[in-house]
Amino acid sequence: MRLLLPILLVASFFSFVTQAAAQAPGTKLRVATRNLEPFSFEKDERRVGYAAELWEQLARETGVEYEVQVVNTAADIIEALKNKTADVGVGAISVTAKREESIDFSQPFYESGLQILTSGGGGSFGDSMLSLIKNLFNLELIGMFLLLMVTMLIISHLVWRYEHKVNGDQWPESYKAGLWESFWWTISTLLVGGADNKGPVGVGGRIIAIVWMLLSIVLVSLLTASFTTTLTVNTLKGDINGPGDLPGKKVATVTGSTTVDWLNRKGAKVEPFATVADCVMALKEGKVDAVVYDAPVVQYEAGKLNDDKLQMVGQMFERQNYAFALQQDSPLREKLNQALLKLSEQGVGNELRKKYFGEDQ
């Protein structure tokens, strides 16, 4: 008990000194960031981007001065905070349970998530026609066509069977010649509602004809719907349409990001690159099957290329939040959170979203 009081006093003094040092006039916070458009990057000798400009306003609001050190990856930012060589991490830094074990975060300022970028669709007229022709030879359409042919042959056989005995001029006695004439009548009835100067005259033939005419209406509707749906879906759809299609595929993402671990768990063949721009270029050149990374960053980089073949597919998944990273038990946390709330109420976040993503969110 006698030892406990001195220990508490020392701890309180250390906390007071730390907080005072962090807020002392003339001292500059060490801000670690990385170049990742559109959140933090260099332009016209000035650091800009959604996170960089939000931090700049936050620093003005709280009255702190800072100096920026640029590192290569998000992992380097986290390591700098853990080693206490940086005070704040600025950028698209995801809040995760693993990171929370060794550092602190401010309240989130942006909700994001992973999304998939693929290369498909668009392109030249020749590419579109080739894709259309390939889609004509899918199992569903072939199955529908074969079923229609079998039905037509059955109807043709029945009409010939009843008609060749009473209408030999139009349905010859010979089975081969008679079936051909009967098939001509059957297909004409299906497509245009009948054949000129040709039709059953016997009772049995006319009953079959009535059945076939009614059935033709249904078959044409079903075939048209199936044909249109299959072509539309298969033309729009590629090999990768969601996270479930990624196992076994070559997928590009940024080295050292949390996405690498996620892709490895899903069984994808991970191809790491230094930047998102490198990932997108690898996809454009056909070196990988897809790019998976934070949705706003991938959309931004893909949009810069203005390539119709590059498509974001599916919805965002593995949703996550971006926040400013801090040292563990940082005395800055409460002060920054209060200022963040104030800026949010002033609409600063919406202004930056409109500036970098083209719309209010």
C-alpha positions as CSV (number, residue, x, y, z in Angstrom):
1,M,0.0,0.0,0.0
2,R,2.9,2.3,0.8
3,L,4.4,1.6,-2.6
4,L,1.2,2.1,-4.5
5,L,0.8,5.8,-3.8
6,P,4.3,6.8,-5.2
7,I,3.6,4.6,-8.3
8,L,0.3,6.4,-9.0
9,L,1.9,9.8,-8.5
10,V,4.7,8.9,-11.0
11,A,2.2,7.6,-13.5
12,S,0.0,10.7,-13.2
13,F,3.1,13.0,-13.6
14,F,4.2,11.1,-16.7
15,S,0.7,11.4,-18.2
16,F,0.6,15.1,-17.5
17,V,4.1,15.7,-19.0
18,T,3.2,13.7,-22.1
19,Q,-0.1,15.6,-22.7
20,A,1.6,18.9,-22.0
21,A,4.4,18.1,-24.5
22,A,1.9,17.1,-27.1
23,Q,0.1,20.4,-26.8
24,A,3.1,22.7,-26.0
25,P,3.4,25.8,-28.1
26,G,6.1,25.6,-30.8
27,T,6.2,21.8,-31.0
28,K,5.2,20.2,-34.3
29,L,3.2,17.0,-34.6
30,R,4.9,14.4,-36.8
31,V,2.4,13.3,-39.5
32,A,3.0,10.2,-41.4
33,T,1.2,9.7,-44.7
34,R,1.6,8.0,-48.1
35,N,0.8,8.9,-51.7
36,L,-2.6,7.4,-52.4
37,E,-5.0,9.3,-54.7
38,P,-7.5,10.7,-54.0
39,F,-6.9,10.7,-50.2
40,S,-3.4,12.0,-49.9
41,F,-1.0,13.0,-52.7
42,E,1.3,15.7,-53.9
43,K,0.1,18.2,-56.5
44,D,1.7,21.6,-57.4
45,E,4.1,21.2,-54.5
46,R,1.3,20.9,-52.1
47,R,-0.3,17.9,-50.3
48,V,-3.9,17.5,-51.3
49,G,-6.6,14.9,-51.2
50,Y,-9.7,14.0,-49.1
51,A,-7.8,13.0,-46.0
52,A,-4.9,15.4,-46.3
53,E,-7.2,18.4,-46.7
54,L,-9.5,17.2,-43.9
55,W,-6.4,16.9,-41.6
56,E,-5.3,20.4,-42.7
57,Q,-8.6,21.9,-41.6
58,L,-8.5,19.8,-38.4
59,A,-5.1,21.1,-37.6
60,R,-6.3,24.7,-38.0
61,E,-9.4,23.9,-35.8
62,T,-7.3,22.5,-33.0
63,G,-4.4,25.0,-33.4
64,V,-1.6,22.4,-33.9
65,E,1.4,22.7,-36.1
66,Y,2.7,19.7,-38.0
67,E,5.3,18.4,-40.4
68,V,4.7,15.7,-42.9
69,Q,6.8,12.6,-43.6
70,V,5.9,10.4,-46.6
71,V,6.2,6.6,-46.3
72,N,5.5,3.9,-48.8
73,T,2.6,1.8,-47.4
74,A,-0.1,1.8,-44.7
75,A,1.9,-0.7,-42.8
76,D,4.8,1.8,-42.6
77,I,2.4,4.4,-41.1
78,I,1.3,1.9,-38.5
79,E,4.9,0.9,-37.7
80,A,5.9,4.6,-37.3
81,L,3.1,5.1,-34.8
82,K,4.0,1.9,-32.9
83,N,7.7,3.0,-32.8
84,K,6.6,6.5,-31.8
85,T,8.5,8.1,-34.7
86,A,5.2,9.6,-35.8
87,D,2.3,11.1,-33.9
88,V,-0.5,10.9,-36.4
89,G,-1.2,8.8,-39.5
90,V,-3.1,10.5,-42.3
91,G,-4.7,8.8,-45.4
92,A,-7.0,6.0,-46.3
93,I,-6.2,4.0,-43.1
94,S,-8.7,1.3,-42.3
95,V,-9.7,0.7,-38.7
96,T,-9.2,-3.0,-37.9
97,A,-9.2,-5.0,-34.6
98,K,-5.6,-6.1,-35.2
99,R,-4.4,-2.5,-35.6
100,E,-6.4,-1.3,-32.6
101,E,-4.2,-3.7,-30.5
102,S,-1.1,-1.6,-31.0
103,I,-2.4,1.9,-31.9
104,D,-5.4,4.2,-31.5
105,F,-7.8,5.8,-34.0
106,S,-9.8,8.9,-34.1
107,Q,-13.5,8.5,-34.9
108,P,-14.1,7.4,-38.5
109,F,-14.3,10.1,-41.2
110,Y,-15.1,7.9,-44.3
111,E,-17.0,4.6,-44.8
112,S,-15.5,2.4,-47.5
113,G,-15.2,-1.2,-48.4
114,L,-13.6,-3.5,-51.0
115,Q,-14.8,-3.8,-54.5
116,I,-13.8,-5.7,-57.6
117,L,-12.5,-4.1,-60.9
118,T,-12.5,-6.3,-64.0
119,S,-11.8,-5.8,-67.7
120,G,-14.7,-6.6,-70.0
121,G,-17.6,-5.1,-72.0
122,G,-17.3,-2.0,-74.0
123,G,-14.5,-2.2,-76.6
124,S,-14.8,-2.2,-80.3
125,F,-17.8,-3.2,-82.5
126,G,-15.8,-6.4,-83.5
127,D,-15.3,-7.4,-79.9
128,S,-19.0,-6.9,-79.1
129,M,-20.1,-9.0,-82.1
130,L,-17.7,-11.7,-81.2
131,S,-19.1,-11.8,-77.6
132,L,-22.6,-11.9,-79.0
133,I,-21.8,-14.8,-81.3
134,K,-20.2,-16.7,-78.4
135,N,-23.3,-16.2,-76.3
136,L,-25.5,-17.7,-79.1
137,F,-23.9,-21.0,-78.4
138,N,-24.7,-21.5,-74.8
139,L,-26.3,-24.6,-73.4
140,E,-29.6,-22.9,-72.4
141,L,-30.3,-21.6,-75.9
142,I,-29.2,-24.8,-77.6
143,G,-31.5,-26.8,-75.3
144,M,-34.4,-24.6,-76.1
145,F,-33.8,-24.9,-79.9
146,L,-33.5,-28.7,-79.7
147,L,-36.7,-28.9,-77.7
148,L,-38.5,-26.8,-80.3
149,M,-37.2,-28.9,-83.2
150,V,-38.3,-32.2,-81.5
151,T,-41.8,-30.7,-80.9
152,M,-42.0,-29.5,-84.6
153,L,-41.0,-33.0,-85.9
154,I,-43.7,-34.6,-83.7
155,I,-46.4,-32.2,-84.9
156,S,-45.2,-32.7,-88.5
157,H,-45.4,-36.4,-88.2
158,L,-48.9,-36.3,-86.8
159,V,-50.2,-33.9,-89.4
160,W,-48.8,-36.1,-92.3
161,R,-50.2,-39.2,-90.7
162,Y,-53.8,-37.9,-90.8
163,E,-53.5,-35.8,-93.9
164,H,-51.7,-38.0,-96.5
165,K,-54.7,-40.3,-96.7
166,V,-57.3,-37.5,-97.5
167,N,-55.1,-34.8,-99.0
168,G,-52.5,-36.5,-101.1
169,D,-51.9,-33.5,-103.3
170,Q,-50.4,-31.5,-100.4
171,W,-49.1,-34.3,-98.3
172,P,-47.5,-37.0,-100.5
173,E,-47.8,-40.7,-99.7
174,S,-44.0,-41.1,-99.4
175,Y,-43.0,-40.5,-95.8
176,K,-39.8,-38.6,-96.6
177,A,-41.5,-36.2,-99.1
178,G,-44.7,-36.0,-97.0
179,L,-42.8,-35.2,-93.8
180,W,-40.9,-32.4,-95.6
181,E,-44.1,-30.8,-96.7
182,S,-45.6,-31.2,-93.3
183,F,-42.5,-29.7,-91.7
184,W,-42.8,-26.7,-94.0
185,W,-46.4,-26.2,-92.9
186,T,-45.4,-26.5,-89.2
187,I,-42.6,-24.0,-89.3
188,S,-44.6,-21.5,-91.4
189,T,-47.4,-21.8,-88.8
190,L,-45.0,-21.1,-86.0
191,L,-43.3,-18.1,-87.6
192,V,-46.1,-16.4,-89.6
193,G,-49.3,-18.1,-88.5
194,G,-49.8,-20.4,-91.6
195,A,-48.7,-21.4,-95.1
196,D,-50.2,-20.0,-98.2
197,N,-52.6,-22.4,-100.1
198,K,-51.7,-25.2,-97.7
199,G,-53.6,-26.6,-94.7
200,P,-55.1,-29.7,-93.2
201,V,-58.6,-30.7,-94.5
202,G,-59.2,-33.9,-92.4
203,V,-60.7,-33.9,-88.9
204,G,-57.6,-35.4,-87.3
205,G,-55.2,-33.0,-89.1
206,R,-57.3,-30.0,-88.2
207,I,-57.4,-30.9,-84.5
208,I,-53.5,-31.2,-84.6
209,A,-53.4,-27.9,-86.4
210,I,-55.5,-26.2,-83.7
211,V,-53.3,-27.6,-81.0
212,W,-50.1,-26.5,-82.8
213,M,-51.4,-23.0,-83.4
214,L,-52.2,-22.5,-79.7
215,L,-48.9,-24.1,-78.7
216,S,-47.0,-21.9,-81.2
217,I,-48.2,-18.7,-79.4
218,V,-46.8,-20.0,-76.1
219,L,-43.6,-21.4,-77.6
220,V,-42.8,-18.2,-79.5
221,S,-43.3,-16.1,-76.3
222,L,-41.1,-18.5,-74.2
223,L,-38.4,-18.7,-76.8
224,T,-38.2,-14.9,-77.3
225,A,-38.0,-14.3,-73.6
226,S,-35.4,-17.0,-73.1
227,F,-33.4,-15.8,-76.0
228,T,-33.4,-12.1,-75.0
229,T,-32.7,-12.9,-71.3
230,T,-29.8,-15.2,-72.0
231,L,-28.1,-12.9,-74.5
232,T,-28.5,-9.9,-72.2
233,V,-27.3,-11.6,-69.0
234,N,-24.4,-13.4,-70.7
235,T,-23.3,-10.3,-72.6
236,L,-23.2,-8.2,-69.4
237,K,-21.8,-10.9,-67.2
238,G,-18.1,-11.9,-67.0
239,D,-16.2,-14.6,-65.3
240,I,-15.9,-12.5,-62.1
241,N,-19.1,-10.9,-60.7
242,G,-18.5,-11.0,-57.0
243,P,-16.3,-12.2,-54.1
244,G,-17.4,-15.8,-54.7
245,D,-15.8,-15.8,-58.1
246,L,-12.3,-14.9,-56.9
247,P,-10.9,-18.2,-55.7
248,G,-8.3,-19.5,-58.1
249,K,-8.2,-16.2,-60.0
250,K,-5.1,-13.9,-60.4
251,V,-6.1,-10.8,-58.4
252,A,-4.0,-7.6,-58.1
253,T,-3.9,-5.5,-54.9
254,V,-1.6,-3.2,-53.1
255,T,1.4,-4.7,-51.3
256,G,1.1,-4.7,-47.5
257,S,-2.6,-3.9,-47.4
258,T,-5.2,-5.7,-45.4
259,T,-6.7,-6.8,-48.7
260,V,-3.8,-9.2,-49.2
261,D,-4.7,-11.2,-46.2
262,W,-8.4,-11.2,-47.2
263,L,-7.6,-12.5,-50.7
264,N,-5.3,-15.2,-49.3
265,R,-8.1,-16.4,-47.0
266,K,-10.4,-16.6,-50.0
267,G,-8.0,-18.7,-52.1
268,A,-7.2,-16.1,-54.8
269,K,-3.8,-16.0,-56.5
270,V,-2.6,-12.7,-55.1
271,E,-0.4,-10.4,-57.3
272,P,0.8,-7.5,-55.1
273,F,1.8,-4.2,-56.7
274,A,3.2,-1.0,-55.2
275,T,0.3,1.2,-56.1
276,V,-3.4,1.0,-57.2
277,A,-2.4,2.6,-60.5
278,D,0.0,-0.3,-61.1
279,C,-2.8,-2.8,-60.3
280,V,-5.2,-1.2,-62.7
281,M,-2.5,-1.1,-65.5
282,A,-1.8,-4.8,-64.9
283,L,-5.5,-5.6,-65.4
284,K,-5.6,-3.4,-68.5
285,E,-2.6,-5.3,-70.0
286,G,-4.2,-8.7,-69.2
287,K,-1.7,-9.7,-66.6
288,V,-4.4,-10.3,-63.9
289,D,-8.0,-11.2,-63.9
290,A,-9.2,-8.6,-61.5
291,V,-8.2,-5.8,-59.0
292,V,-9.5,-5.8,-55.5
293,Y,-8.9,-2.9,-53.2
294,D,-10.7,0.0,-51.4
295,A,-13.7,1.0,-53.6
296,P,-13.2,4.8,-53.8
297,V,-9.5,4.4,-54.6
298,V,-10.1,1.8,-57.4
299,Q,-12.9,3.8,-58.9
300,Y,-10.8,7.0,-58.9
301,E,-7.8,5.3,-60.6
302,A,-9.9,3.4,-63.1
303,G,-11.9,6.6,-64.0
304,K,-8.6,8.4,-64.8
305,L,-8.0,6.0,-67.7
306,N,-11.4,6.6,-69.3
307,D,-11.5,3.0,-70.6
308,D,-14.9,1.5,-71.2
309,K,-13.6,-2.0,-70.7
310,L,-12.8,-1.4,-67.0
311,Q,-15.8,-2.1,-65.0
312,M,-16.6,-2.2,-61.2
313,V,-18.6,-5.3,-60.6
314,G,-20.9,-6.2,-57.7
315,Q,-21.4,-4.3,-54.5
316,M,-18.9,-3.2,-51.9
317,F,-18.1,-5.9,-49.3
318,E,-15.9,-6.2,-46.2
319,R,-17.0,-2.7,-45.3
320,Q,-14.5,-0.7,-43.3
321,N,-14.0,2.8,-41.9
322,Y,-11.1,5.2,-42.5
323,A,-9.8,7.2,-39.5
324,F,-6.8,9.2,-38.5
325,A,-4.3,6.8,-36.8
326,L,-2.7,7.8,-33.5
327,Q,-0.2,6.4,-31.0
328,Q,-1.6,4.1,-28.4
329,D,-3.3,6.1,-25.6
330,S,-2.6,9.3,-27.5
331,P,-3.7,12.5,-25.6
332,L,-4.7,14.0,-28.9
333,R,-7.6,11.6,-29.5
334,E,-10.3,13.5,-27.6
335,K,-9.3,16.9,-28.9
336,L,-9.3,15.6,-32.5
337,N,-12.6,13.8,-32.2
338,Q,-14.3,17.0,-30.9
339,A,-12.9,19.0,-33.9
340,L,-13.9,16.2,-36.3
341,L,-17.5,16.4,-35.1
342,K,-17.5,20.2,-35.4
343,L,-16.2,20.0,-39.0
344,S,-18.7,17.3,-39.9
345,E,-21.6,19.5,-38.6
346,Q,-20.2,22.3,-40.8
347,G,-20.4,20.1,-43.9
348,V,-16.7,19.9,-44.6
349,G,-16.9,16.2,-45.3
350,N,-19.6,16.6,-47.9
351,E,-17.6,19.4,-49.6
352,L,-14.6,17.1,-49.9
353,R,-16.7,14.2,-51.2
354,K,-18.1,16.5,-53.9
355,K,-14.6,17.7,-54.8
356,Y,-13.0,14.3,-55.1
357,F,-15.9,11.9,-55.9
358,G,-18.2,14.2,-57.8
359,E,-21.2,14.0,-55.5
360,D,-22.5,14.6,-52.0
361,Q,-22.8,11.4,-49.9
